[in-house]
Amino acid sequence: MTDDLSRNLTQASTWLRLLFMILYGIVLYVALYVLAIVTIVQFLCKLFTGQVFARLMALGQSIGLFLYQIAAYLTFRTDRRPFPFAPWPAGTVEARNRRSDRPGAPPAPAAAPREERRGGMRVVRPPGRRTQDPNDGPGTKA
């Protein structure tokens, strides 16, 4: 037992991870404040113009994905370090494709389900469902 403990205490990778966990904990709080500012600006834009801005929506989504990646790293769900050691998570500009955001516009048509084969079985996925790779950060669109 003491050999395992002494080996664990002397591993440089564990102490390096602690350093990154402290740094990413600080970044997490800063990113939360930035997300709060984006949220307030987006609300004010909606309040005064009646529209939401797609770029702010994409920025908010990418910040949210970044926060998820930090949380996954801090909780040991993944060993992959978030930005700047990985690419910045890209937020999609889905608002441009959603006609229901505009007043008086009909709702956007529903996307068709996607079919794929896994292990000889047919799998039907609803549109927009996320798949999760345990070695990766947030899910990717299916």
N, C-alpha and C positions, 0 to 999 in steps of 0.2 A: 504494500500500500504506500509506504513512504517513498519507494522508488518511482512509482507512478506520479505521486504528488510532486516530487522534486523535478522529474522530467517535464511535467506540465508547467511548473513554475519557471523553468529556465527556457521554455520555447520562446524564441524571439517573435514568431508569427502571432502568438497570442497577445503579447504586449503591443505589437504593432497594430493589431486589430482594435485593442482598447483605445489606442491613440486615435485611430480613424473613427471609432464609435463616438468619442468625445467631440471630435470635429464635426461629424455629421449630425450629432445632436444639436450643436449650435446652428448649423446650416438649416436644420429642420425648423427651428424657431424663426429664423429670418425668412425662410420660404413661406411659412404660415402668415407672416405679416404681409409679405408681397401678395399672397393669394387674397388676403382680406382687402387690400387696396384695390386689386383687380375686381373683386366682387362689388365693392362700393361704387367704383367707377362704372361698371357694367349696369348696376341698378340705376344710377343717376342718368346714364344714357337712355335706358329704357323709359325712365320716368319723364324725361324732358323731350325725347325725340320719338318715343313709341317704338323704337327698334333696338335690337341688341347688335353688338358689333361682332362679326365672325372672328376677327383677329383676336379680340379680347377673349372670346370663347375658346379659341384654340390655345391661347396662352394659359388660360385657367386650367384647361385640360392637361397641358404639358406640365404645369406646376403640380397638379394633382398626381400625375403619374410619377413625377420626381419624388414627391412626398411618400408615395407608396414604395418606391425603390429604396428610399432611406429607411423606412420602417422595416422592410424585408431584410435589409442588411443589419440593422440594429437588433433584430430579434433572431438572428442566425438562420433565417429562412433561406438565405442565399449567401454565398461568399463573394458574389460579384459586387464590386463597389460601384455606386452610382456616379453620375457626372461629377467631376471631370475625367474619371477613369473609364467611363463608358459614354457613348453618345448621349446627347440631350434627348429626352423623350419627346417625340414629335406629337403635338396635338393636331388633330384633324379639323379642318374647317367644314364641319357638317352643316352649319347653319345656312351656307349658300345653297345647299341641296334641299333644305326643308322649306317647302312652299307654305306650310301652315303657320310660319312665323309672321308672314305678311297679313295685315288685316284684310279680310274678305276673300282670301285665297282658299281654294279647296285644299283639303288635306293631301299630303304627298301619298302616292300609291305605295302599298306595302311591298317590300322586297320578297322575292320567292325564296323558299327554303333551299339550302344547299345540301346536296347529297355527296357522300364520300364512302369509300370502302376501307374498313379497318379489320384486319385479321379475318378476311373472308366474309365479314358481316356488313350489311348496308346500314349506314348511319345517316340519319337526316337531322341536320342542325337548323334551328331557326335562324333567320337573318340577324346579324349583329351579335350573335352569341360569341363569347370569348372563350378561347381555349387557353390552357395554362401549361407552360413548360416548367417543370420544377427547377430547372437550372437557370431560368431566365427571370427577368423582372415581371412587370405587369403582363397580362394576357395579350394575345394578338388577335385581331379580328379573324373570325373563321369565314 
